[in-house]
Amino acid sequence: MTNTQHSPVTVLGLGAMGRALATRFVGTGIPATVWNRTPGRHTDVVAAGAVAAATAGAAVRGGELIITVLLDHASVHEILDPIAADLTGKQWLNLTSTTPEQSRELAAWAAVHGIDFLDGGIMAVPDMIGGPGASILYSGSATVFQAWRPTLESLGAADYLGAEPGVAALWDFALLSAMYAMFGGFFQGAALMGSAGVTASEFATRAAGWLTAMTNTLPAYAKIIDGGDYTADVFQDLLFTKSALDALRGAAADAGITDEPLSGLATLVDRQIDAGHGTAAFERTIEELRGAPTRR
């Protein structure tokens, strides 16, 4: 296998994450060419040792592994479609946040143009890149992953999830869904406490420990969901959950704040109760998300 540990890479897109990746590359001795559609974002990374290209095409020609860290799926096509010929025969890693279906579409587009495609989901914020907590999930070309593994591991833990190009994005979006819902709940709680003059920082000192303790219960919730039996050993049934959510929403109304982070979950619970599942476990809410036929 070719040793690519110090082979040149190209980073297209210099938002916060793109700059973090490029800075990490040059900091570990990996030559990096960078390009950004909006001028002026390359100053720091060039000072760190990267080479700025005048055009996306020139940037692509300067690297062996092409990494896109762009705004969205449409941006990827806007940048790459005009320079597809420059990409032919190259290896491409897409780290732009794209849905699983969009990742599959990019893989198909790459195949048409003779490009070896690997997709990735970054499970880190920019400041974490290269640190012990950073993780990037990969799926698509095993050839690209294995060839560039040392380079990828310079960014964080590198987990290959298989050849199906949409798998990494699926994991990425599932984990982000859980994260954003958690943050929404934190914002709800901070707003509630703020109505009594408690700062968000003060609330956070208690919320962090509480939420950490609650995440430790996730395996137990998962076991019930995977087993599909929502009637045995019910700790909290849907009727109890409805009562709790109604009380929480009432407290929000009393405080003059919105209850929107809670209202979606409350709607799901109400639908399950209306379908006759009030005494089933709270975990049965997932069946509403799945859109599965009502069953006991």
Secondary structure, 3 states (H helix, E strand, C coil): CCCCCCCCEEEECCCHHHHHHHHHHHHCCCCEEEECCCCCCCHHHHHHCCEECCCHHHHHHCCCEEEECCCCHHHHHHHHHHHHHHHCCCEEEECCCCCHHHHHHHHHHHHHCCCEEEEEEEECCHHHCCCCCCEEEEEECHHHHHHCHHHHHCCCEEEECCCCCCHHHHHHHHHHHHHHHHHHHHHHHHHHHHCCCCCHHHHHHHHHHHHHHHHCCHHHHHHHHHHCCCCCCCCCEHHHHHHHHHHHHHHHHHHCCCCHHHHHHHHHHHHHHHCCCCCCEHHHHHHHHHCCCCCC
